Amino acid sequence: MGWRYRAGLFLIAAVVIIWVTSAEVTQGIFTDYKQPFAVTYLGASLMVVYLPIAFIKDWICNLLKTRSSKSGKNTDSIMDESSCILNSPLKYIEGQKAFEMEFQGNFTRKDSEEDFSAQEDGRPLVPKLKEDTDMLKQDKALTTREIALCGFYIAPIWFITEYLSNAALARTSVASTTVLSSTSGLFTLFIGAFLGQDSLNITKVVAVFVSMAGVAMTTLGKTWATDESQLTASGKRSLVGDLFGLLSAVSYGLFTVLLKKFAGEEGQRVDVQKLFGYIGLFTLVALWWLVWPLTALGIEPKFTIPHSAKMDEVVLANGFVGSVLSDYFWALCVVWTTPLVATLGMSLTIPLAMVADMVIHGRHYSAIYILGSAQVFAGFVIANLSDWCSKKLGF
């Protein structure tokens, strides 16, 4: 487990906290400003701020690389001059004669068995070299143009994921949306296996189904509050909202697997900042018109702007923290760990939301709900230990 993997686990904890906080703030926004498309479009478009940051970072890196290469050339020229002075012609002649004698000796023994075995041992060197070359091509970093194309391909998927999640928040409770979003672990596992991005083993399947069982238990578990009006407000359910939450989980699983596929094993193939910057750019330029068909179908209310400066500030701040910052951290989680671990890690929002409701709102939970939250956490732990369990147990 390298430092990237450990950092990815730390970022998962940070993203879980930010997402739970942002979900509460978003639902608070929808009480006065029920515009899921506007909130989604703003949050996704704000990621365009990563583009200038990424290009400035590239410019600084290239400048430092140029200066270091110039200093390296000067050092190499000095070393070459010193080596020419130290090496005498006599040593060179003796070395050349020794090399010729060794070469002739090997050539005259070409019919012996030892030479055939040496040649046979040497044959695998060429295929091995080809394999190394293929690995280098596979791990080669994508160019800016290729990153832009990847951003163009997956920008609609990410926008759909975010919109469905916000639309679910506008129609149902935070707890219900969180639970349904956590089912994305199942979709991530099977989509990753289908696209060849992840391998299936018994431990991973057990981790997913333990987590899914926990999600089902939290759905069946009862919650209540001391204030009956609070119970009625927080317990609202909507079939359409639940459907949007489930569809968001499917698109989330697809996006997670594709992001890992583009980024490579440890994220060495793609600049995540630049990728998300292009996603924000394409969202800003190419997806604004979707508000018209959504409004015509009755899915989205008629577009309006916030009525107060305070609401503007809340929406903007939530967009930066809840989308720009947290989504970038989440992408690093996917790239530095695995899609399955990152997805099951997001299921930790269920127990965290439960604790937050108990502390802030004074809510109470049944034993089934608490046990289900514990199972969600257990599934996350099992997924992280899947490789170790497979080696130790042999499956």
C-alpha positions, 0 to 999 in steps of 0.5 A: 500500500503506497503513499498514493493509496493512503492519501486516497483513503484520507481524501475519501474521509474528507470528501464524505464530510464535504458531501454530507455537508453540501447535501444538507446545504443543497436541500436548504437551498431548494426550500427557497430556490428549487432549481436543480438544473441551475445549481448543477450547471453552476457547480459543474461549470465552475470546474473550468477554473482548473484549466488556468491553474493546470496550464500555469502549473505546466508552464512553471514545470517546463520552465524549471525543466528547461533550466535544469536541462541547461545546467545538466548539459554544462555538467556533462560537457565538463565531465566529458572533457575530464574523462578524455584527459584521464583516459589514456590511448594505451588503456583504450587499445588494451581494452579493444584487444581484450574485447576482440579476443573475447568475441572471437572465443565466443564465436569459435564456440558457437557449436557447443551446447553451452552456447546454444543454452546461452542463445536460448536464454537470450531469446526471451530478451526480445519479447521481454523488451517488446512487453516493456515497450507496450507497458511504456506505451500504455502508461504514456501520459496523454497529451493536452488534446487527448485530455480534452477529448476525454473531457468531452466524452465524459462531461455529459456523464458527469453532468447527468450524475450531478443533475440526477443527484440534485433532482433527487435531493429536491424531491426526497430526503437527504437520507434517502438520496444518500442510501440510494447513491450508495448502491453505486458500489454494485454498478461500479463492480460489474461495469468495471469487470465488464470493461476490463478495468477491475477483476472479480473475486469472492472478497470483492463480491462479498464486500459489495453485498455486505455494503448493499445489505447495509444499505437495504437495512438502513432503508428498512430501519425506522427513524424518528425525532422528538419534534413531530413536525421535524419528522414529517418534514425530514421523512418525506419520500418521493418515488420520482426522487428515489428513481433519480437517486438510483439512476444517479448511482448507475451513471456514477458507477460508469463515470468512476470506471471510465475515469480510472480507465483514462487515468491509468493505474496510479493516475500517471496518464492524465492530469486530473486538474486539466481533465476536470477543467475541460469537463467544466469548459464543455459543460459551460459551453455545450450543456446550457440548452438542456434546461429547455427540454427539461422544462418542457417535459415538466422535470425542471421548473421554469428557470429563475435567478436567485431573488436575494444576494444572500442566496447568490452567495450560498449557491456560489459557495456551495458550488465551489466547495460542494462541486469544484473542491470535493469533486476534484478530491473525489477524482483523486480518490478514484485514481489513487485507490480503485473505483470500487474502494472509492465508491464503497468509501462514499457509502460512509456518508450513511453512518456520518449523516446518521451521526450528524442527525443525532447530534444536530437534529436530535434524531433517533434510529432503530437497531436495524438502521444502526446495524445497517450503517455498521455493515456499510462501513464493514463493506468498505473495510473488506474492499480495502482488504480484498487483495490481502484476503485473496492472497491469504485464503487463495481465492 
